[in-house]
Amino acid sequence: MWKSLTLPLAAVAVLAACGNNPGEQALIGGGAGAVGGAVLGGDPVVGAAVGAGGNVVFCQMYPHRCRR
């Protein structure tokens, strides 16, 4: 289970494509998380939820690390 949670979140952190607002951040992170979950054989819905939340939190905490 750790793979389906940790690796998509790490992918989001590495990509760090934030978007201009929390809605865009959630959409970008959710997409990356869904793809990561599917590629790793996990649940894409769980990956999308983790990715969306992770990207929003990351981008809000570290806006200087995000590419816009």
ChimeraX attribute file (.defattr): number of C-alpha atoms within 10 A of each C-alpha:
attribute: neighborCount
match mode: 1-to-1
recipient: residues
	/A:1	7
	/A:2	7
	/A:3	14
	/A:4	22
	/A:5	20
	/A:6	16
	/A:7	17
	/A:8	31
	/A:9	28
	/A:10	16
	/A:11	16
	/A:12	25
	/A:13	19
	/A:14	11
	/A:15	15
	/A:16	22
	/A:17	18
	/A:18	27
	/A:19	19
	/A:20	10
	/A:21	11
	/A:22	17
	/A:23	13
	/A:24	16
	/A:25	25
	/A:26	24
	/A:27	20
	/A:28	22
	/A:29	33
	/A:30	28
	/A:31	21
	/A:32	24
	/A:33	34
	/A:34	24
	/A:35	20
	/A:36	27
	/A:37	26
	/A:38	18
	/A:39	13
	/A:40	15
	/A:41	11
	/A:42	18
	/A:43	18
	/A:44	22
	/A:45	16
	/A:46	18
	/A:47	29
	/A:48	27
	/A:49	19
	/A:50	24
	/A:51	34
	/A:52	28
	/A:53	19
	/A:54	22
	/A:55	32
	/A:56	25
	/A:57	15
	/A:58	20
	/A:59	23
	/A:60	15
	/A:61	10
	/A:62	12
	/A:63	13
	/A:64	9
	/A:65	14
	/A:66	17
	/A:67	11
	/A:68	10
